[in-house]
Amino acid sequence: MNLAVHGLEGDIREANSYYEDEHDSTGKFDFVLANPPFNVNAVDKDRLKDAVGKNRRYPFGLPRTDNGNYLWIQLFYSALNKNGRAGFVMANSASDARASEQELRKQLIEAHAVDAMVAVGPNLFYTVTLPCTLWFLDKGKMGTPRADRVLFIDARHIYRQIDRAHRDWTEAQISFLANIVRLYRGENLDFTLGGDDAKAKIREIFSPSPAKAGEGRGEGRSKYETFPASAKSPR
């Protein structure tokens, strides 16, 4: 339905993605875009054992907890080719989950794949009111200056209120967030989406000489900050 609404074609097949790989996807894709169900339980892990290990669908192992979040994350990671990028929505709990899930997150980070994470506020989905996190993976960042860096963006305060129960992002807000990532990646800024409004906000936040220093408007700096890669969420 999503493909049809946006005028796109696709090869859609009926299967359970945990157990079946209808597209022989491991290491094949340039891009992955996904919005998986959160916190799925009762996955039959015995059926996954043959897909665990290097260059397989679950390269970092299986979580001991009855939760499918890190199964989805590994499926997205393993589907990418050596320069592939992925973007997906994930439950906030996956960002700081402990025990076996923390170990899986550590391996993912040590693989230099996690590129950026964006914290999103509530009510941005019509069927789910919970806040969530956007994950962005980039296997191609290995060997670049950001190989050991992860960009964290707190976008919980960025939204347009549609009605009491629904929010969205304007084109300018999307462009603003996207251009922060471009700055981090050393890419050219692009204001095709958002235009002058997005350009003005980038200049306001990242200007080396803001009108009022010390108010979260760049504080006189022309740089953003990233964190060294770590399995533990910054606090």
WOGI-V123594 format. One record per pair of residues at least 12 apart in sequence whose C-alpha atoms are under 7 Angstrom apart, sorted by the first residue. I is the first residue (numbers start at 1). GAP is how many residues later the second one is. Records with the same first field share a line. If there is no record, write none. Layout:
I=GAP  GAP
This chain:
19=28  29
25=54
26=30  31  52  53  54
27=51  52  53  54
28=51  52  53
29=50  51  52  55
30=50  51  53  54  55
31=49  53  54  55
32=44  53  54  55
33=53  54  55
34=53  54  55
35=53  54
36=53
38=31  52  53
39=28  29  30
40=27  28
41=25  26  27
42=24
56=22
57=17  18  21
58=16  17
60=44  47
63=37  38
64=36
69=25
70=31
82=57  58
83=55  56  57
84=54  55  56
85=52  53  54
86=50  51  52
87=47  48  49  50
88=46  47  48
89=43  44  45  46
90=42  43  44
91=41  42
92=40  41
95=138
96=136  137
102=129
105=126
106=124  125
109=120  121  122
112=27  30  35  36
113=24  25  26
114=22  23  24  36
115=21  22  23  35  36
116=19  20  34  35  36
117=16  17  18  19  34  35  36
118=15  16  17  34  35  36  37
119=13  14  15  34  35  36  37
120=12  13  35  36
121=35  36
123=42  43  44
124=42  43  44
126=40
148=80  81
149=77  78  79  80
150=76  77  78  79
151=75  76
152=74
171=22  23
172=21  22  23  25  26
173=25
175=16  18  19  23
176=22  25  26
204=13
205=12  13
206=12  15  16  17
207=14  15
208=12  13  14
